[in-house]
Amino acid sequence: MTGIPRSTAAPRREPFRLAQIALALLGATLLALLIRRAGVAAIAETLARVRPGFLALDVLVVAVIFVALAMRWRLLARALGCDARFGTFLGARLAGLSIGTLTPGAKLGGEPLRAYLLARGGIAAGPAVATVIVDRGVELLANVVFALIYCALFAFRDATAAARVLAVVVAAGAGLGFAVRFGVKRLASGRSLVPARFRPLLERLGAAERVLAETDHALRELLFDHRRIVFATLGWALVTNAVIFADYLTIFAAFGPLPSLPDLAGSMLGVGLAHALPIPGSLGALEGAQAAVFRLAGAPDMAIVAASVARIRDVVWTIPGLVYLGLLALGRRNNPRPET
């Protein structure tokens, strides 16, 4: 037996589970305090004056974003000579967004699910994993670029706070750059992306040696033979981030007057930082970040609007993926695969 015995694996997982529960409770406590401080009546008044027309428009904007994300991912798969129905890419992307939003870890929790659903849709596991890695990589690079832009805009409101956030963004960007350089160098030298000391762990988690080899081969093909397509997806990711900015503008407009551009940039930074915290569903952290940004900006009334916008947007982004997963589960229940 090469696996970890349950008797030793369970105690190792216990502290992690306790930490997640503790963080969830901390987030819920913070949310309760924010609601109490803002006042239930003020929150209800904010929600009551929402303009449905702008919410409907925002749904269309979000639909454009979802389609763009799926098309970008599909472009990478097609570069490898793989393809599946567009609905497979769209559904897997939605499911990944939902799980990534609800789990801690900078929205990375849904990436394994994306690869699994794509492989289930008919694409070999290695290329499926490789496309998810590259797609997520270009998305993170685009996020860093826009975070720098948001820091520059927010500096017009509060240069000191913007400088502190900028330090975090630069550190994150440097870490991402190091990870990309490390991976590319290993692949270029003919080595595996995963160092040998980590391979036994991945095998215990179900990653077969064959899949790891196929993933390395597909990554080399994408990064070295189809470099133009990878750069094209990076440009695509930058454009998509601009549309995401429009998404925030639209949903803010649904609640009344728009914040200034520096304040809106601060709000976007707050959302990004909140999602990076290890709190399930960013409970409390999302609202707390918005409250902090707008109180710092001297607009405490906008804090309620911003917190409502951030949470409503997260819900809107989460529901389609959960519906897709529910339909998949229902389909498997009604049409079970024959036993082999």
C-alpha positions as CSV (number, residue, x, y, z in Angstrom):
1,M,0.0,0.0,0.0
2,T,1.4,3.4,-1.0
3,G,-1.5,5.4,0.1
4,I,-1.7,7.2,3.5
5,P,-3.6,5.1,6.1
6,R,-6.9,6.6,7.1
7,S,-5.8,6.6,10.8
8,T,-3.0,9.0,10.0
9,A,-4.6,10.9,7.1
10,A,-7.7,11.9,9.1
11,P,-5.8,13.6,11.9
12,R,-3.8,15.6,9.3
13,R,-6.9,16.9,7.7
14,E,-8.6,17.8,11.0
15,P,-6.6,21.0,11.7
16,F,-7.4,22.2,8.1
17,R,-11.1,21.5,8.6
18,L,-11.1,23.3,12.0
19,A,-9.3,26.3,10.4
20,Q,-11.9,26.5,7.6
21,I,-14.7,26.4,10.2
22,A,-13.0,29.0,12.3
23,L,-12.5,31.3,9.3
24,A,-16.2,30.8,8.2
25,L,-17.3,31.7,11.7
26,L,-15.0,34.7,11.7
27,G,-16.4,35.9,8.4
28,A,-20.0,35.4,9.6
29,T,-19.2,37.4,12.8
30,L,-17.7,40.2,10.7
31,L,-20.8,40.2,8.4
32,A,-23.1,40.4,11.4
33,L,-21.2,43.3,12.9
34,L,-21.3,45.1,9.5
35,I,-25.0,44.6,9.2
36,R,-25.5,45.9,12.8
37,R,-23.3,48.9,12.2
38,A,-25.0,49.8,8.9
39,G,-28.5,49.1,10.2
40,V,-31.0,46.7,8.7
41,A,-33.3,49.6,7.8
42,A,-30.5,51.3,5.7
43,I,-29.7,48.1,4.0
44,A,-33.4,47.4,3.2
45,E,-33.7,51.0,1.8
46,T,-30.7,50.5,-0.4
47,L,-32.1,47.3,-1.8
48,A,-35.5,48.8,-2.3
49,R,-34.4,51.6,-4.6
50,V,-32.7,49.2,-7.0
51,R,-33.5,49.9,-10.7
52,P,-34.5,46.6,-12.4
53,G,-33.6,47.8,-15.9
54,F,-29.9,48.1,-15.0
55,L,-30.0,44.7,-13.3
56,A,-31.4,43.2,-16.5
57,L,-28.6,45.0,-18.5
58,D,-26.0,43.6,-16.1
59,V,-27.3,40.1,-16.7
60,L,-26.6,40.6,-20.4
61,V,-23.1,41.9,-19.6
62,V,-22.4,38.9,-17.4
63,A,-23.6,36.6,-20.1
64,V,-21.1,38.2,-22.5
65,I,-18.3,37.7,-20.0
66,F,-19.2,34.0,-19.5
67,V,-19.3,33.4,-23.2
68,A,-16.0,35.2,-23.7
69,L,-14.4,33.1,-20.9
70,A,-15.6,29.8,-22.5
71,M,-14.5,30.9,-26.0
72,R,-11.0,31.8,-24.8
73,W,-10.6,28.4,-23.1
74,R,-11.9,26.6,-26.2
75,L,-9.3,28.4,-28.4
76,L,-6.5,26.8,-26.3
77,A,-8.1,23.4,-26.7
78,R,-8.4,23.8,-30.4
79,A,-4.8,24.7,-30.7
80,L,-4.0,21.2,-29.3
81,G,-6.3,19.6,-31.9
82,C,-9.0,19.0,-29.2
83,D,-12.5,20.2,-29.2
84,A,-15.9,19.5,-27.6
85,R,-19.3,21.1,-27.7
86,F,-19.3,24.8,-26.8
87,G,-21.8,24.0,-24.1
88,T,-19.2,21.7,-22.4
89,F,-16.7,24.6,-22.2
90,L,-19.3,27.0,-21.0
91,G,-20.8,24.7,-18.4
92,A,-17.4,23.7,-17.1
93,R,-16.3,27.3,-16.9
94,L,-19.5,28.3,-15.0
95,A,-19.1,25.3,-12.6
96,G,-15.5,26.3,-12.0
97,L,-16.5,29.9,-11.2
98,S,-19.1,28.8,-8.8
99,I,-16.9,26.4,-6.8
100,G,-14.0,28.8,-7.0
101,T,-16.2,31.6,-5.5
102,L,-17.6,29.5,-2.7
103,T,-14.2,28.0,-1.7
104,P,-11.2,29.8,-0.3
105,G,-8.1,30.4,-2.3
106,A,-8.3,33.2,-4.9
107,K,-10.9,31.4,-6.9
108,L,-8.5,28.5,-7.7
109,G,-10.7,25.9,-6.1
110,G,-12.8,25.3,-9.3
111,E,-9.9,24.6,-11.6
112,P,-9.6,20.8,-11.0
113,L,-13.4,20.6,-11.6
114,R,-13.0,22.4,-14.9
115,A,-10.4,19.9,-16.1
116,Y,-12.5,16.9,-14.9
117,L,-15.7,18.2,-16.7
118,L,-13.7,18.9,-19.9
119,A,-12.2,15.4,-19.8
120,R,-15.7,14.0,-19.1
121,G,-16.9,15.9,-22.2
122,G,-14.5,13.9,-24.4
123,I,-11.1,15.6,-24.3
124,A,-8.1,13.6,-23.1
125,A,-7.2,14.3,-19.5
126,G,-3.7,15.7,-20.2
127,P,-4.7,18.3,-22.7
128,A,-7.7,19.2,-20.5
129,V,-5.5,19.9,-17.5
130,A,-3.0,21.8,-19.7
131,T,-5.6,24.1,-21.1
132,V,-6.9,24.9,-17.6
133,I,-3.4,25.7,-16.4
134,V,-2.6,28.1,-19.3
135,D,-6.1,29.6,-19.3
136,R,-5.8,30.4,-15.6
137,G,-2.3,31.6,-16.0
138,V,-3.2,34.2,-18.6
139,E,-6.2,35.2,-16.5
140,L,-4.0,35.8,-13.4
141,L,-1.5,37.9,-15.5
142,A,-4.4,40.0,-16.8
143,N,-5.7,40.4,-13.2
144,V,-2.3,41.7,-12.1
145,V,-2.2,44.2,-15.0
146,F,-5.7,45.5,-14.0
147,A,-4.8,45.6,-10.3
148,L,-1.9,47.9,-11.1
149,I,-4.3,50.1,-13.1
150,Y,-6.8,50.1,-10.2
151,C,-4.0,51.0,-7.7
152,A,-3.0,54.0,-9.9
153,L,-6.6,55.2,-10.1
154,F,-7.2,54.7,-6.3
155,A,-4.0,56.7,-5.6
156,F,-6.0,59.8,-6.7
157,R,-8.2,59.2,-3.6
158,D,-5.7,57.9,-1.1
159,A,-2.0,57.6,-2.1
160,T,-1.0,56.0,1.1
161,A,-3.6,53.2,1.0
162,A,-2.9,52.7,-2.7
163,A,0.8,52.3,-2.0
164,R,0.1,49.6,0.6
165,V,-2.2,47.7,-1.8
166,L,0.4,48.2,-4.6
167,A,3.0,46.5,-2.5
168,V,0.7,43.4,-2.2
169,V,-0.1,43.5,-5.9
170,V,3.6,43.7,-6.9
171,A,4.5,40.9,-4.5
172,A,1.7,38.7,-6.0
173,G,2.8,39.6,-9.5
174,A,6.4,38.8,-8.7
175,G,5.3,35.4,-7.3
176,L,3.2,34.7,-10.4
177,G,6.1,35.7,-12.6
178,F,8.5,33.4,-10.8
179,A,6.1,30.5,-11.0
180,V,5.6,31.0,-14.8
181,R,9.4,31.3,-15.3
182,F,10.0,28.2,-13.2
183,G,7.4,26.2,-15.1
184,V,8.5,27.3,-18.6
185,K,12.2,26.6,-17.8
186,R,11.4,23.1,-16.6
187,L,9.3,22.3,-19.6
188,A,11.9,23.8,-22.0
189,S,14.6,21.6,-20.5
190,G,12.5,18.4,-21.1
191,R,11.6,18.0,-17.4
192,S,8.1,17.7,-16.0
193,L,6.3,20.7,-14.7
194,V,5.8,18.8,-11.4
195,P,9.0,18.2,-9.5
196,A,9.7,14.5,-8.6
197,R,9.1,15.1,-4.9
198,F,5.5,16.1,-5.5
199,R,4.6,13.4,-7.9
200,P,3.8,10.7,-5.3
201,L,1.3,13.2,-3.6
202,L,-0.5,13.8,-6.9
203,E,-0.6,10.1,-7.6
204,R,-2.3,9.5,-4.2
205,L,-4.8,12.2,-5.3
206,G,-5.6,10.2,-8.4
207,A,-3.3,11.7,-11.0
208,A,-1.9,8.9,-13.0
209,E,1.7,9.0,-14.3
210,R,0.3,8.9,-17.9
211,V,-1.9,11.9,-17.3
212,L,1.1,13.9,-15.9
213,A,3.2,13.0,-19.0
214,E,0.3,14.0,-21.3
215,T,-0.1,17.3,-19.4
216,D,3.6,18.1,-19.8
217,H,3.5,17.3,-23.5
218,A,0.4,19.5,-24.1
219,L,1.9,22.4,-22.1
220,R,5.0,22.3,-24.3
221,E,2.9,22.3,-27.4
222,L,0.9,25.3,-26.2
223,L,3.8,27.3,-24.8
224,F,6.4,26.7,-27.5
225,D,4.5,25.7,-30.7
226,H,1.4,27.9,-30.3
227,R,2.9,30.9,-28.5
228,R,0.9,33.3,-30.6
229,I,-2.3,31.8,-29.5
230,V,-1.3,32.0,-25.9
231,F,-0.5,35.7,-26.3
232,A,-3.8,36.1,-28.1
233,T,-5.6,34.6,-25.1
234,L,-3.7,37.0,-22.8
235,G,-5.1,39.9,-24.9
236,W,-8.5,38.3,-24.8
237,A,-8.2,38.2,-21.0
238,L,-7.4,41.9,-20.8
239,V,-10.4,42.8,-22.9
240,T,-12.6,40.5,-20.7
241,N,-11.3,42.3,-17.6
242,A,-12.4,45.6,-19.2
243,V,-15.9,44.1,-19.7
244,I,-15.9,43.0,-16.0
245,F,-15.2,46.7,-15.1
246,A,-18.3,47.5,-17.2
247,D,-20.2,44.8,-15.2
248,Y,-19.4,46.7,-12.0
249,L,-20.4,50.0,-13.5
250,T,-23.7,48.6,-14.6
251,I,-24.6,47.0,-11.2
252,F,-23.6,50.1,-9.3
253,A,-25.8,52.1,-11.6
254,A,-28.7,49.8,-10.6
255,F,-28.4,51.3,-7.0
256,G,-28.3,54.9,-7.9
257,P,-25.4,57.4,-8.3
258,L,-22.1,56.0,-9.5
259,P,-19.0,56.3,-7.3
260,S,-16.0,58.3,-8.6
261,L,-13.5,56.4,-10.8
262,P,-10.9,56.2,-8.0
263,D,-13.6,54.9,-5.6
264,L,-14.7,52.3,-8.1
265,A,-11.1,51.2,-8.6
266,G,-10.8,50.9,-4.8
267,S,-13.9,48.8,-4.8
268,M,-12.5,46.4,-7.4
269,L,-9.3,46.1,-5.4
270,G,-11.3,45.3,-2.3
271,V,-13.1,42.5,-4.1
272,G,-9.8,41.0,-5.4
273,L,-8.2,41.1,-1.9
274,A,-11.3,39.6,-0.3
275,H,-11.4,36.7,-2.7
276,A,-7.7,36.0,-2.0
277,L,-8.4,35.5,1.7
278,P,-8.9,31.9,2.9
279,I,-12.6,32.4,3.9
280,P,-15.3,30.2,2.3
281,G,-17.4,32.3,0.0
282,S,-15.5,35.4,1.2
283,L,-18.2,35.7,3.8
284,G,-17.9,39.0,5.6
285,A,-14.5,39.8,3.9
286,L,-16.2,40.9,0.7
287,E,-18.5,43.3,2.5
288,G,-15.8,44.4,5.0
289,A,-13.5,45.3,2.2
290,Q,-16.1,47.5,0.5
291,A,-17.0,49.2,3.8
292,A,-13.3,49.9,4.5
293,V,-12.7,51.4,1.0
294,F,-15.7,53.7,1.1
295,R,-15.2,54.8,4.7
296,L,-11.6,55.6,3.8
297,A,-12.9,57.6,0.8
298,G,-15.2,59.6,3.2
299,A,-18.4,58.2,1.7
300,P,-19.8,55.8,4.3
301,D,-23.2,55.9,2.7
302,M,-21.8,54.3,-0.4
303,A,-20.3,51.5,1.7
304,I,-23.7,49.9,2.0
305,V,-24.3,50.2,-1.7
306,A,-20.8,48.8,-2.5
307,A,-21.2,45.9,-0.1
308,S,-24.6,45.0,-1.7
309,V,-23.2,45.3,-5.2
310,A,-20.2,43.0,-4.4
311,R,-22.4,40.3,-2.8
312,I,-25.1,40.5,-5.4
313,R,-22.5,40.2,-8.1
314,D,-21.0,37.1,-6.5
315,V,-24.4,35.5,-6.2
316,V,-25.1,36.2,-9.9
317,W,-21.8,34.7,-10.9
318,T,-22.3,31.6,-8.7
319,I,-25.9,30.5,-9.5
320,P,-25.4,29.5,-13.2
321,G,-22.6,27.1,-12.3
322,L,-24.5,25.5,-9.5
323,V,-27.5,25.1,-11.8
324,Y,-25.3,23.4,-14.3
325,L,-23.8,21.0,-11.7
326,G,-27.3,20.2,-10.5
327,L,-28.5,19.4,-14.0
328,L,-25.4,17.2,-14.5
329,A,-26.1,15.3,-11.3
330,L,-29.8,14.9,-12.2
331,G,-28.8,13.6,-15.7
332,R,-26.4,11.0,-14.2
333,R,-29.1,9.9,-11.7
334,N,-31.7,9.5,-14.5
335,N,-29.2,7.9,-16.9
336,P,-26.6,5.9,-14.9
337,R,-23.7,4.6,-16.8
338,P,-23.8,0.8,-17.4
339,E,-21.5,-1.2,-15.1
340,T,-18.4,-2.6,-16.8
